[in-house]
């Protein structure tokens, strides 16, 4: 698609926090890696990184909203399952809180009219 796409998208890997990791590295070691200039989105397009957002109230691409909805539901199930495994460093209560957070995000991505 041409560079005239007006939509705000969500990155394909919704749980990867490139900016958060960059901030942590900068704060810890004084190093700052470059963020990618273009990323693959939930709808399959490659767009400028600045045209993406992890926030449901900012994403305008419906296909990306549906992708983020599904991914956050999947992540909620995975966190709950892993937190119940013996030896997990995350307690079941912590896993439930994280899963609830992902379910809330999934719900907000499914709400088109916010």
C-alpha positions as CSV (number, residue, x, y, z in Angstrom):
1,X,0.0,0.0,0.0
2,X,1.2,3.5,-0.7
3,X,2.4,5.9,2.0
4,X,-1.1,7.6,2.0
5,X,-2.7,5.1,4.4
6,X,-4.3,7.4,7.1
7,X,-4.9,4.6,9.6
8,X,-3.1,3.9,12.9
9,X,-2.2,0.3,13.2
10,X,-1.0,-2.2,15.8
11,X,2.3,-4.1,15.5
12,X,1.9,-7.7,14.6
13,X,3.6,-8.8,17.8
14,X,1.4,-6.9,20.2
15,X,3.3,-8.1,23.3
16,X,6.7,-7.0,22.2
17,X,7.6,-3.7,23.7
18,X,10.5,-2.4,21.6
19,X,10.2,1.1,23.0
20,X,9.9,-0.2,26.6
21,X,13.0,-2.4,26.1
22,X,14.9,0.5,24.6
23,X,13.9,2.8,27.5
24,X,15.1,0.1,30.0
25,X,18.4,-0.3,28.3
26,X,18.9,3.4,28.1
27,X,18.1,3.9,31.8
28,X,20.3,0.9,32.9
29,X,23.3,1.1,30.7
30,X,23.1,4.4,28.9
31,X,22.6,2.6,25.6
32,X,19.8,3.3,23.2
33,X,19.2,1.1,20.2
34,X,17.4,2.4,17.2
35,X,13.7,1.5,16.9
36,X,12.8,0.0,13.5
37,X,11.6,2.6,10.9
38,X,9.0,0.2,9.5
39,X,7.1,-2.7,11.1
40,X,4.7,-5.4,10.1
41,X,1.2,-4.8,11.4
42,X,-1.6,-7.0,12.6
43,X,-3.4,-6.5,9.2
44,X,-0.2,-7.6,7.3
45,X,0.9,-4.2,6.0
46,X,4.4,-2.8,6.6
47,X,4.1,0.7,7.8
48,X,6.2,3.4,9.5
49,X,6.7,2.6,13.2
50,X,5.2,6.0,14.0
51,X,1.9,4.9,12.4
52,X,1.4,2.2,15.1
53,X,0.1,2.3,18.7
54,X,-0.4,-0.3,21.4
55,X,-3.3,1.8,22.7
56,X,-6.9,0.8,21.7
57,X,-8.1,4.4,21.7
58,X,-5.6,5.3,19.0
59,X,-5.8,2.3,16.6
60,X,-8.1,3.1,13.7
61,X,-7.4,0.0,11.4
62,X,-10.2,-2.4,12.0
63,X,-8.2,-5.5,11.0
64,X,-5.5,-4.5,13.4
65,X,-8.0,-4.0,16.2
66,X,-9.3,-7.5,15.5
67,X,-5.8,-8.9,15.5
68,X,-4.9,-7.2,18.8
69,X,-8.2,-8.4,20.4
70,X,-7.3,-12.0,19.5
71,X,-3.7,-11.7,20.6
72,X,-4.6,-10.3,24.0
73,X,-7.1,-13.0,24.6
74,X,-4.4,-15.6,23.6
75,X,-1.9,-14.0,25.9
76,X,-4.4,-14.0,28.8
77,X,-4.9,-17.7,28.5
78,X,-1.2,-18.3,28.2
79,X,-0.3,-16.3,31.3
80,X,-2.9,-18.0,33.3
81,X,-1.8,-21.4,32.2
82,X,1.9,-20.7,32.8
83,X,1.3,-19.2,36.2
84,X,-0.4,-22.4,37.4
85,X,2.5,-24.6,36.4
86,X,4.7,-26.0,39.2
87,X,7.8,-23.9,39.8
88,X,6.4,-20.8,38.0
89,X,8.0,-17.6,39.2
90,X,4.6,-15.9,38.7
91,X,2.0,-16.9,41.3
92,X,-1.5,-17.9,40.1
93,X,-2.8,-14.6,41.7
94,X,-0.3,-12.6,39.7
95,X,-1.1,-14.6,36.6
96,X,-4.8,-13.8,37.1
97,X,-4.1,-10.1,37.4
98,X,-2.0,-10.1,34.2
99,X,-4.6,-12.2,32.4
100,X,-7.4,-9.8,33.5
101,X,-5.3,-6.9,32.2
102,X,-4.9,-8.6,28.8
103,X,-8.7,-9.4,28.7
104,X,-9.5,-5.8,29.4
105,X,-7.2,-4.7,26.6
106,X,-8.8,-7.3,24.3
107,X,-12.3,-5.9,25.2
108,X,-11.1,-2.3,24.5
109,X,-9.8,-3.3,21.1
110,X,-13.1,-4.9,20.3
111,X,-15.0,-1.7,21.2
112,X,-15.0,0.1,17.9
113,X,-16.9,3.2,19.1
114,X,-15.0,4.4,22.1
